[in-house]
């Protein structure tokens, strides 16, 4: 696995921490990996359903 450094708004990190604290994810890294997997899956599903791109919100 590779290490990636990124900047995330404080509010979003706090929300990720809440998911970890609630037991939904074992740690922040796994929560973020899960979000990336979901984004990739949605992108792939969108390509099969339509030819247009699906947009993600920019922060």
Residue, then its C-alpha position, 0 to 999 in steps of 0.5 A: x500500500x502506498x502512503x498519500x498525503x492530502x488536505x481535508x477540511x477540519x469538519x470532514x475529518x471530525x465527521x470521519x472521526x465520529x464514524x471511527x468513534x461509533x465503531x463503523x470503521x476501525x480507523x480514519x485510513x480505513x474510512x477514507x479508503x472505503x470512501x475512495x472505493x465507493x467513489x470508484x465504484x460509482x464512477x464505474x457504474x456510471x460509465x456503464x449506465x451513461x456516457x456522461x461523467x458523474x461529477x464530485x463536489x469540489x471543496 
